[in-house]
């Protein structure tokens, strides 16, 4: 088995899973602008850990867990939608009390552990991510053409998480270049725009759930 191909393929899967602009990306960008690259990166790390959980479920073929998630799809989606709506409202009303530019990034609005936990929960309450990983892993020729092994699955999962982490490091580093030039007025606009976008993501999730339940 070509393990180098597995590494590159897994890393690509991680980047593809993390890159689409959605609520987690918006939250990480906003936190980077407000509190610095470290806080933004830790937010991305929470999402990467969530991606890693789904990657493990997919790569190791944990069908029992997959079936449980499918069976609880609606409640999980409901929790995720409500969390997004809550995040959107909180972001809208968040006060743009930026720390001193020279110290920005040393202290966030919350502990780094809480920062990681919040984006992890947002990621893990989106079951669609699981099916996205399943689709990408199913199309992965490097593992599909050979007899699957635990080693290959572990390499694939590690590479996928690594790709996701690399994405968050890159995006928060780039955005971090601008955070020292952000004043309170600009941050207020960013809060309002991000709040509306995140709220709409949550509203769309809840609307889709209602549609699926009552159509």
N, C-alpha and C positions, 0 to 999 in steps of 0.2 A: 504494500500500500504506500502511496506517495504521501508521506506525512507533511512534507513541505506544502503540497497542494492543499492539504487540510488546514494548515495554519493560515495560508492566504485566503482560502475560501471562508473559513470561520471569521477572520478579521473583517472580511467584506460584509458578511452577514451582520456582524455587530454594528458596523458603520451604517448599513442600510436601515437597520432597525432603529438606530438613534437619530439619524439625520432629518427625517421629515419634520417640518415645522409644525409643532403641536403645542399643547399646553405645557408640557415639561420643558420644551425648548424655550418657550416664552418665560417661564418661571426662572430658568437658569440664567437667561440673558438679563432679566430684570435684577436678579440678585447679584449678578456680576457687576452691573452698572451701579447698584446701590452700595454694595458691601465689598466689592473687589473680587478678583479672579478666584481666590481660595474658596470663598463662600459659594460662588457659582459652580466651581468644579465639584465641590462636595455635593451640591444638588444633583449634578450630572452623575456623580458616583452612585447616588441612591437609585437613579434610573438604571444604571449599568448593572447593579446588583439584582434589580427586578428582572432585567433582561436575562441575567445569568440563571435565575430560577427557571424561567421559561425554557432557556436553552438546555438546561439539565433535563427537564421533563421531556423535551423533544428528542434530544440526542440519545438518552438512555432508554427511550421507549417506555416510560412509566405510564402505561395505558390506564391503570387504575386511577392515578391522580388526574390524568386527562379527562377520564369519564366523570370524576367528581366535579371538576371545574365545569365541564359541559352541563352537568346536572344542576349546578348552582349558577349558571350563566346569568340569569336575570337578576338575582339578588346582588351578585358581585358587580354587575353593570350598574345597578341602582346606586350602590355605595360609591362607585367611581364617579358617576354623574353628579351625585350630591356633593362629593368632595370638590369637584371642579367648579360647581356653582358657588360653593362656599369660598374657594380660593379666589374666584373672580370678584365676589363681593368684597372680600377682605383686601384684595389688591387695589380695588377702586378707592376704598376709603383709607388706604395706608398713607400715613403722613410721610412726606419726603424729607425726613430729618436726617440728612446725610452727615456722616462724621467728617472730621477734618480731613482734607484731601491727603495730607501726609500720613494719616493713620488709617485711611479707609482700607478695609479688608482685614484689619486686625480683629475687629469684633463685629459680628453680624447681629441681626435682630433676634436671632435665636442661637442656641448652641449648634455646633457643627453636627452633632449626633442627631438633633432634631431636624436639621436641614436635610441630612441624608434620609432620615425616616420618612419625611413628608413626600419626597419624590419617589421613594421606594413604594410607598403605599399607592400613590397615583399610578405607578407603572403596573403593580401587581393586581390592581383592580380593573385592569383592562384586558379581559380574556382574549380580545382580538389579537393581541400581541402573541399569544401562544400559537394561534393558528397561522399567524404570519411566519413565525419561526418554523412551524411544521412544513409550510409550503416551501420556504427557502431551503430547509434541510433535505426535503424530498427531492428537490431539483439539484442537489449537490452531487455531481458525478463522482467526485473523489471517494465518497463513502458508499454510494449506491452501487458502484461497479465491483466492490470488493466485499468480502465477508466482514460484517460489522464486528467491532471489538470494543471492549471497554476502554482500551487505550486510545483508539481512534476517536471515540465519543468524548473522552476527557480532553484530548487535544482540541477537538472542535469547539467544545464549550469554553475552554480557556482562551482560545483565539477569538471567539465571538465576544466574550467579555472584554478582552484586551482591545478589540476594535471599537467597542462602544466607549470604553474609557478614553481611548485615543481621540475619538470624536469630541467628547466633552472637554478634554484638555485643550484641543485646538480651538474650539469655538469660544471657550471662556478666556483663553489667552488673547485671542484676537479682539473680542469685545472688551477685555480688560484694559487694552491700550487706550480706550476712550473714557473709562470710568472716572478718571481724575478731572476731566473737562465737563462733567455733568453737574449742573447746578440744581437747586431745588425746583425751579420752575420747569426745567426740562424733565426732571424725575417725576414731577406731578403729572405731566402729559404722558410719560411712559407708563406710570401706574394706571392711569385712566384707560389708555389704549389696551394695555395688557389685561386689565380687569375685564373689559368688555369682551375681548377675544376669548379669554379663558371661560368666562360665563357662558358665552355662546357655544363653546365646545361642550360644556356640561349640559346645556339645554338641548343640544343636538343628540347627545347620548341618551338623555331621558326621553326625548321625543321619539327616538328610534325604538327604545324599549317599549314605550306605550304602543307604538305602531305594531310591533311584533306581537304584543300581548292581545290586542283587540282587533286586529285586521280580520 
